[in-house]
Amino acid sequence: VQLQASGGGLVQTGGSLRLSCAASGASRAPMGWFRQAPGKEREFVATISGTGAGTNYADFAKGRFTISRDNFKNTMYLEMNDLKPEDTAVYYCAAGYYGSDSDGYRWWGQGTLVTVSS
């Protein structure tokens, strides 16, 4: 299984970004997004079930971020709105588990950097 995250970049406070995670060899596996800010531990952002019917979010992501997937394209997305400087982090996609525990995920992508300027 290979995961390729993309879509990161520099955005101003209040702006939006959409991250993508292209998955090969992980058809319909549950997936998730995590992030790691400089000097901080990796933290859970959102997770989605294999069919896309089930989702769960970290408290900071509720109302601002939306996780989705297109199983025909084998791609997962994270739509991020109303971005804040504290959202600055490397965002990682992962597959093989549905939940917030990073230890449950079997496969990880390489990460994409999101920088939110104030």
N, C-alpha and C positions, 0 to 999 in steps of 0.2 A: 504494500500500500504506500502510495506517495501522495503527499498533500502539498499544494503550492498556494501560499497566501499572497495576495496582491491588493493594491488599492490604497495603500497608505500614502501619506504626504503631509504637507504643511497647510494648515487651515486656520483661519481666524476664529476667535471666540464667537460662538453662536452659529458657526458654519456646520456643514454636513459633509460626510464622507460615506462611501459604500465600500466595504471590504469584501473581497471574494476569496474563496478557498476551493480550488479545483482538486478533486479527489480522483485518483486512479486506483482501481482495485479494491474499492471500499463501497461498492454499490449498496445503498440503503442502510449503511451503518449509522447509528446515532453519532452526532458530532457536537462540537462545542467550540466556543471562543474563550480564550484567556488573554490576560495582558500582564506585562511586567514593566513597571515604571523604574526609572533610574534609582538605584539604591533601595528598592523595595522588592518584596517577594511577589512571585507570580500570583495573580488572583483570577478567580472565575468571573466571566462576563455573562455568558448565555449558553444554553444548550438546546438542542433540537432532536426530536426522535427521528427514527429512520423514515417514517412516512411524512414527517413534517407536522403531524397533528398535535404533537406535544412540544411545548417550549417552556423554558424556565429562565429567569433572569436574576442577576445580582440586584440588590436594592438600588445601587447607583445607576443601573441601566434601565430600570423600569420607567416607561414613559418617554424615554429618549432614544433607546436602541431597539432595533427589531431584527431578530434572527429569522432567516428563511432558507429554503433550499429548493433547488430544481433538480430532481433526480434524473430527468432526461439528459441534463447537461452535466450531471455528477458534480454539481457546484453548490456550495453553501455561501450565504451572504450575511453580512452584518451591516445594516443601515444605521448610521449614527447621526443623530440630529442634536442641535443645541449643544455643540461641543464646548467643553470647558478646558482651561489649561491643565487641570488635574486629570484629564483624560489622556494626556500625553504619555505614551508608552509604546513598547513593541507589542503588537497584537499577534497571537498565535492561534492557529486552528488545530483542532485535534479530533480524532475519530475513535470509535470503538466502545463508547460508553455514553449513557444518558444521565447527566447529573453534574454536580459542582465539584466533585472530588477529582483533582488532577491525576491522582494515582490510578484512577479507574480507566483512564484513556490509554489506548495501546499505541496509537500512531500520532505523530506530531509533525506539523509543518515548520518551516524555517522562520516565520515571523515577518511582519511588515510594520514599519515604523509610522506612527501617527504623532504629529507634533501640532499642538494647538497653541497659537500665539495669543497673548493678551492684548 
